[in-house]
Amino acid sequence: MERKFVDSWWRACSVSSPYPSEDLIGQRGGIKVSWLLYSSEEGANACSPVAYSEGLRWASEGYDFGYQCPGSVRKVADGWEVVIP
């Protein structure tokens, strides 16, 4: 059986992405989660509930996010960062 890996940045930028792309200025990936970087707090707050619901869906399938919480927003030097599954 072939496994397909879909990078979170591709999910965030693809046409069918559940994450809002307005104000999206970057991303960074990790082992258990990734982060989307928004230029405004409003953009990050629009992404947050989507990331939270995606996290609930993934958690129901047994995915472990470590100590991270999908949907959490924090201010960083370059803008606002949102944790996504």
C-alpha positions as CSV (number, residue, x, y, z in Angstrom):
1,M,0.0,0.0,0.0
2,E,1.4,3.4,-1.0
3,R,1.5,6.1,1.6
4,K,1.1,9.7,0.5
5,F,2.6,12.5,2.6
6,V,1.0,15.9,2.1
7,D,3.1,18.8,3.5
8,S,1.2,21.2,5.7
9,W,2.5,24.2,3.6
10,W,1.0,22.6,0.5
11,R,-2.3,22.1,2.3
12,A,-2.3,25.7,3.4
13,C,-1.6,27.1,-0.1
14,S,-3.6,24.6,-2.2
15,V,-7.0,25.6,-3.6
16,S,-8.8,23.0,-1.5
17,S,-7.0,24.1,1.7
18,P,-9.2,24.6,4.7
19,Y,-6.9,27.4,5.9
20,P,-7.5,31.0,4.9
21,S,-4.7,32.4,2.7
22,E,-5.4,36.1,3.1
23,D,-2.5,37.7,5.1
24,L,-0.6,34.3,4.9
25,I,3.1,35.2,4.7
26,G,5.0,32.0,5.6
27,Q,5.2,28.7,7.4
28,R,7.5,26.5,9.3
29,G,7.2,22.8,9.8
30,G,7.9,20.6,12.7
31,I,7.7,16.9,13.6
32,K,4.2,16.8,15.0
33,V,2.7,20.1,13.9
34,S,3.4,23.0,11.6
35,W,2.9,26.7,12.0
36,L,1.4,29.2,9.6
37,L,2.6,32.8,9.8
38,Y,0.1,35.6,9.2
39,S,0.9,39.3,8.8
40,S,-2.2,40.4,10.9
41,E,-3.9,39.2,14.0
42,E,-7.2,39.1,12.1
43,G,-5.8,36.6,9.6
44,A,-4.4,34.4,12.4
45,N,-7.7,34.5,14.2
46,A,-9.6,33.5,11.1
47,C,-7.2,30.5,10.7
48,S,-7.4,29.5,14.4
49,P,-10.9,27.8,14.5
50,V,-10.2,26.0,11.3
51,A,-6.9,24.6,12.7
52,Y,-8.7,23.7,15.9
53,S,-11.4,21.7,14.1
54,E,-8.8,20.0,11.9
55,G,-6.9,19.1,15.1
56,L,-10.0,17.6,16.6
57,R,-10.6,15.5,13.4
58,W,-7.0,14.3,13.4
59,A,-7.0,13.6,17.2
60,S,-10.1,11.4,16.7
61,E,-8.1,9.3,14.3
62,G,-5.4,8.9,17.0
63,Y,-2.9,11.5,16.0
64,D,-0.7,12.9,18.8
65,F,0.3,16.6,18.7
66,G,2.8,16.4,21.6
67,Y,2.5,19.4,23.8
68,Q,1.2,21.6,20.9
69,C,-2.5,22.7,20.5
70,P,-3.8,23.1,17.0
71,G,-5.5,26.5,16.7
72,S,-3.4,28.3,19.2
73,V,-2.2,31.8,18.1
74,R,0.9,33.7,19.3
75,K,2.6,36.9,18.5
76,V,6.1,36.4,17.0
77,A,8.7,38.9,15.6
78,D,7.4,38.6,12.0
79,G,3.7,38.5,12.6
80,W,1.2,36.0,14.1
81,E,1.7,32.3,14.2
82,V,-1.0,29.6,14.2
83,V,-0.4,26.0,15.1
84,I,-1.9,23.6,12.5
85,P,-2.0,19.8,12.5
